Amino acid sequence: MPETRKPGLARHLPLIVILAVAVLGFLTLRDQLTFDTLRDNREALLALRDSHYLLMVAGFVAVYIAIVAFSLPGAAVASVTGGFLFGLAAGTAFNVLAATVGAAAIFLAARAGLGRALAARMEASEGTVKRLRDGLQENEISVLFILRLVPVVPFFVANLLPALVGVHFRNFLWTTALGIVPGALVFTSIGVGVGEVFDRGEDPDLSLLWEPQVIGPLLGLAALAALPMVIKALRGRKDI
């Protein structure tokens, strides 16, 4: 019996560690990874960037990866910080890189444990579960893009859910890298002007994401991603 339990526990260990760190981070870091912290340390961060640019890039990307991989609070602050430190183009690139790597880490951890078992059960299931599984496989790319483009879907949910239902990793990876670009551009652009916001004694206005000129194109892209599913559904009805 002990030999059969250890491998199972080992498969779940990465996800258990992530969940434990996520809970601990929520309890200890939610008051640390804030815009107040960025405001208080902005001069030191800019000085470090100017004197050790590559080191600052590596440190920023590493911290952002950890925030995403362990679902820690502060992802929005990190995205804004990328724009503040590195500008729109480089900041967006670093934000997308870090978020994609962090998302891949939590995806692989989840798939190695719960995801593998759940996917196997779905493969063996019939009826409604089988139809859902087949529908997901046929529309995998569209579903993954929708998860990234619709702002109401929490980022950690968009990382965990695909792993638990057997999505192919390569599709998860490239749709994540492309799908988060629009949102990354918005948050990074806020960071580019955050210094002036701080000088006025204000905090960055993240509600910009919900402005019509921003949410409209995002929903338009989500609708475009859903179009293949709509076409398949309409063709299926015609064949009935």
Secondary structure, 3 states (H helix, E strand, C coil): CHHHHHHHHHHHHHHHHHHHHHHHHHHHHCCCCCHHHHHHHHHHHHHHHHHCHHHHHHHHHHHHHHHHHCCCCCHHHHHHHHHHHHHHHHHHHHHHHHHHHHHHHHHHHHHHHHHHHHHHHHHHCCHHHHHHHHHHHHCHHHHHHHHHHCCCCCHHHHHHHHHHCCCCHHHHHHHHHHHCHHHHHHHHHHHHCHHHHHHCCCCCCHHHHHCHHHHHHHHHHHHHHHHHHHHHHHHHHHHC
